[in-house]
Amino acid sequence: MKHTESPGPIIVGVDGSRAAIKAATWAISEAISRDVPLRIVHVTPIREASIAPKVQFRLDKEYAETTLRQAYAAIEATGRPVKVETVVLRGDVDEALAEESRDASMICIGSGGIGRISRVLFGSAAVSLATRAHCPVAIIRTNSDSPAPVRGRIAVVVNDETGNDAVLQAAMDEARVRDEAIVALSSFLETTDEAISLAVIGSTDIDGTPSLISPRSQPILAHAECSILVVRR
């Protein structure tokens, strides 16, 4: 009998921000569609303590537990049938999340809050995680000034580049999971009147190009409500 490897969990990095909570609730559909657990991860960075080490450890522990509890409560409040695991790790945030991705189906992080993980979109760490991760990386953007649309579209570039088939397949999978239509583009320089909720790109499109997903990015990705899924090619 041939045995197939079961899919890994959906990882969500949380830091206590609103953006991280949004990433956690966004990821529920991913976990349910694959019938895998939602693994909520808080990484406590190792740093030089400005206070007594025992006190710092206790404060870090309390913050981590509060962060996980908030994320768990938000997931539970949706009433959706998903298994949730929580874990606290200690170390470099980017390295810890990249290591977590080894056995994951997808890793999700938030953007738009004030915490360490939520800032990842606007620096080199986004590029680092997207290129080092062993699975797709979803960067879920949050705009506190304007709520995201109830229904959007999945944007994807269709061309003959190597690996585009995998990106297109990921976009079609997301359209099925979220019951949304696909907007096929020749490049992200195009503009559209459609509300775009998610742009699906390949990891080679983001390598060395953090400006691609910055606040002053390409027309499609500049929409504050547009999240990004980076697919491994």
ROGU-565103 format. One record per residue (C-alpha): residue number from 1; residue in one letter; x, y, z. Coordinates in steps of 0.5 Angstrom, whole numbers. Layout:
// ROGU-565103
(NUM; "A"; (X; Y; Z))
...
This chain:
// ROGU-565103
(1; "M"; (0; 0; 0))
(2; "K"; (3; 7; -2))
(3; "H"; (3; 12; 4))
(4; "T"; (2; 19; 3))
(5; "E"; (5; 24; 8))
(6; "S"; (0; 28; 11))
(7; "P"; (0; 36; 11))
(8; "G"; (3; 40; 16))
(9; "P"; (-1; 45; 21))
(10; "I"; (-2; 52; 19))
(11; "I"; (3; 56; 23))
(12; "V"; (1; 63; 25))
(13; "G"; (6; 68; 28))
(14; "V"; (3; 72; 34))
(15; "D"; (5; 78; 38))
(16; "G"; (-1; 81; 41))
(17; "S"; (-3; 86; 36))
(18; "R"; (-9; 87; 32))
(19; "A"; (-6; 85; 26))
(20; "A"; (-4; 78; 29))
(21; "I"; (-11; 77; 31))
(22; "K"; (-13; 78; 24))
(23; "A"; (-8; 73; 21))
(24; "A"; (-10; 68; 26))
(25; "T"; (-18; 69; 24))
(26; "W"; (-16; 69; 17))
(27; "A"; (-12; 62; 17))
(28; "I"; (-18; 59; 20))
(29; "S"; (-20; 57; 13))
(30; "E"; (-14; 55; 11))
(31; "A"; (-13; 50; 17))
(32; "I"; (-21; 47; 16))
(33; "S"; (-20; 46; 8))
(34; "R"; (-14; 42; 9))
(35; "D"; (-17; 39; 16))
(36; "V"; (-10; 40; 19))
(37; "P"; (-9; 44; 26))
(38; "L"; (-8; 52; 27))
(39; "R"; (-2; 52; 31))
(40; "I"; (-1; 59; 34))
(41; "V"; (6; 61; 35))
(42; "H"; (9; 67; 40))
(43; "V"; (16; 68; 39))
(44; "T"; (20; 71; 45))
(45; "P"; (26; 74; 43))
(46; "I"; (33; 73; 47))
(47; "R"; (35; 80; 49))
(48; "E"; (39; 84; 54))
(49; "A"; (35; 85; 60))
(50; "S"; (35; 92; 63))
(51; "I"; (32; 89; 69))
(52; "A"; (33; 82; 73))
(53; "P"; (33; 76; 69))
(54; "K"; (28; 73; 73))
(55; "V"; (23; 79; 73))
(56; "Q"; (24; 79; 65))
(57; "F"; (23; 72; 64))
(58; "R"; (16; 72; 68))
(59; "L"; (14; 78; 64))
(60; "D"; (16; 75; 58))
(61; "K"; (12; 69; 60))
(62; "E"; (6; 73; 62))
(63; "Y"; (6; 77; 55))
(64; "A"; (7; 70; 51))
(65; "E"; (1; 67; 55))
(66; "T"; (-4; 73; 54))
(67; "T"; (-2; 74; 47))
(68; "L"; (-4; 66; 46))
(69; "R"; (-10; 67; 50))
(70; "Q"; (-12; 73; 46))
(71; "A"; (-11; 69; 39))
(72; "Y"; (-15; 63; 42))
(73; "A"; (-21; 67; 44))
(74; "A"; (-21; 71; 37))
(75; "I"; (-21; 64; 34))
(76; "E"; (-26; 61; 38))
(77; "A"; (-31; 67; 38))
(78; "T"; (-32; 65; 30))
(79; "G"; (-35; 59; 32))
(80; "R"; (-32; 55; 27))
(81; "P"; (-29; 48; 27))
(82; "V"; (-22; 48; 28))
(83; "K"; (-17; 45; 32))
(84; "V"; (-12; 50; 35))
(85; "E"; (-5; 49; 38))
(86; "T"; (-1; 54; 42))
(87; "V"; (6; 54; 43))
(88; "V"; (11; 59; 46))
(89; "L"; (18; 59; 43))
(90; "R"; (25; 63; 45))
(91; "G"; (30; 66; 40))
(92; "D"; (31; 70; 34))
(93; "V"; (24; 71; 31))
(94; "D"; (25; 70; 24))
(95; "E"; (29; 64; 25))
(96; "A"; (24; 61; 29))
(97; "L"; (19; 62; 24))
(98; "A"; (23; 59; 19))
(99; "E"; (24; 53; 23))
(100; "E"; (17; 52; 24))
(101; "S"; (15; 53; 17))
(102; "R"; (19; 46; 15))
(103; "D"; (13; 42; 17))
(104; "A"; (8; 47; 16))
(105; "S"; (3; 47; 10))
(106; "M"; (3; 55; 11))
(107; "I"; (5; 60; 15))
(108; "C"; (1; 67; 17))
(109; "I"; (4; 73; 19))
(110; "G"; (0; 80; 21))
(111; "S"; (2; 87; 18))
(112; "G"; (-1; 93; 20))
(113; "G"; (0; 93; 28))
(114; "I"; (5; 95; 33))
(115; "G"; (9; 89; 35))
(116; "R"; (15; 85; 32))
(117; "I"; (11; 81; 27))
(118; "S"; (7; 86; 25))
(119; "R"; (13; 90; 23))
(120; "V"; (16; 85; 19))
(121; "L"; (12; 87; 12))
(122; "F"; (16; 93; 12))
(123; "G"; (23; 91; 13))
(124; "S"; (28; 86; 10))
(125; "A"; (25; 81; 15))
(126; "A"; (19; 80; 10))
(127; "V"; (24; 78; 4))
(128; "S"; (28; 74; 9))
(129; "L"; (22; 69; 11))
(130; "A"; (19; 69; 4))
(131; "T"; (25; 66; 1))
(132; "R"; (27; 62; 7))
(133; "A"; (21; 59; 9))
(134; "H"; (20; 52; 7))
(135; "C"; (12; 53; 5))
(136; "P"; (8; 59; 3))
(137; "V"; (8; 65; 7))
(138; "A"; (1; 69; 8))
(139; "I"; (2; 76; 10))
(140; "I"; (-4; 79; 12))
(141; "R"; (-5; 86; 12))
(142; "T"; (-9; 90; 17))
(143; "N"; (-11; 98; 16))
(144; "S"; (-15; 100; 22))
(145; "D"; (-17; 107; 18))
(146; "S"; (-22; 103; 13))
(147; "P"; (-25; 96; 14))
(148; "A"; (-23; 91; 9))
(149; "P"; (-29; 89; 4))
(150; "V"; (-33; 83; 6))
(151; "R"; (-32; 80; -1))
(152; "G"; (-26; 81; -6))
(153; "R"; (-22; 78; -11))
(154; "I"; (-16; 74; -12))
(155; "A"; (-10; 77; -16))
(156; "V"; (-5; 73; -20))
(157; "V"; (0; 74; -25))
(158; "V"; (-1; 69; -31))
(159; "N"; (5; 69; -36))
(160; "D"; (10; 63; -38))
(161; "E"; (15; 64; -33))
(162; "T"; (18; 58; -30))
(163; "G"; (14; 56; -24))
(164; "N"; (8; 60; -26))
(165; "D"; (4; 54; -26))
(166; "A"; (5; 53; -18))
(167; "V"; (3; 60; -17))
(168; "L"; (-3; 60; -21))
(169; "Q"; (-5; 53; -18))
(170; "A"; (-5; 57; -11))
(171; "A"; (-9; 62; -13))
(172; "M"; (-14; 58; -16))
(173; "D"; (-14; 54; -9))
(174; "E"; (-15; 60; -5))
(175; "A"; (-21; 62; -10))
(176; "R"; (-24; 56; -8))
(177; "V"; (-23; 56; 0))
(178; "R"; (-25; 63; 0))
(179; "D"; (-31; 63; -5))
(180; "E"; (-28; 69; -9))
(181; "A"; (-26; 70; -16))
(182; "I"; (-19; 71; -19))
(183; "V"; (-17; 77; -23))
(184; "A"; (-12; 75; -28))
(185; "L"; (-6; 80; -29))
(186; "S"; (0; 81; -34))
(187; "S"; (3; 84; -28))
(188; "F"; (2; 88; -22))
(189; "L"; (3; 94; -25))
(190; "E"; (-4; 94; -28))
(191; "T"; (-10; 97; -25))
(192; "T"; (-17; 95; -23))
(193; "D"; (-23; 97; -20))
(194; "E"; (-24; 90; -17))
(195; "A"; (-23; 90; -10))
(196; "I"; (-17; 85; -9))
(197; "S"; (-17; 82; -2))
(198; "L"; (-11; 77; -4))
(199; "A"; (-5; 78; -9))
(200; "V"; (-1; 71; -10))
(201; "I"; (6; 72; -12))
(202; "G"; (12; 67; -13))
(203; "S"; (18; 67; -8))
(204; "T"; (22; 70; -14))
(205; "D"; (18; 76; -15))
(206; "I"; (20; 78; -7))
(207; "D"; (27; 76; -7))
(208; "G"; (31; 82; -6))
(209; "T"; (25; 87; -7))
(210; "P"; (22; 89; 0))
(211; "S"; (19; 95; -4))
(212; "L"; (14; 90; -8))
(213; "I"; (10; 90; -1))
(214; "S"; (11; 97; 2))
(215; "P"; (6; 102; 3))
(216; "R"; (8; 105; -4))
(217; "S"; (8; 99; -8))
(218; "Q"; (5; 97; -14))
(219; "P"; (-2; 99; -16))
(220; "I"; (-5; 92; -14))
(221; "L"; (-1; 91; -8))
(222; "A"; (-2; 98; -5))
(223; "H"; (-9; 97; -3))
(224; "A"; (-9; 97; 4))
(225; "E"; (-14; 91; 5))
(226; "C"; (-10; 87; 0))
(227; "S"; (-6; 81; 3))
(228; "I"; (0; 77; 0))
(229; "L"; (1; 70; -1))
(230; "V"; (8; 68; -3))
(231; "V"; (8; 61; -6))
(232; "R"; (15; 57; -6))
(233; "R"; (16; 55; -14))
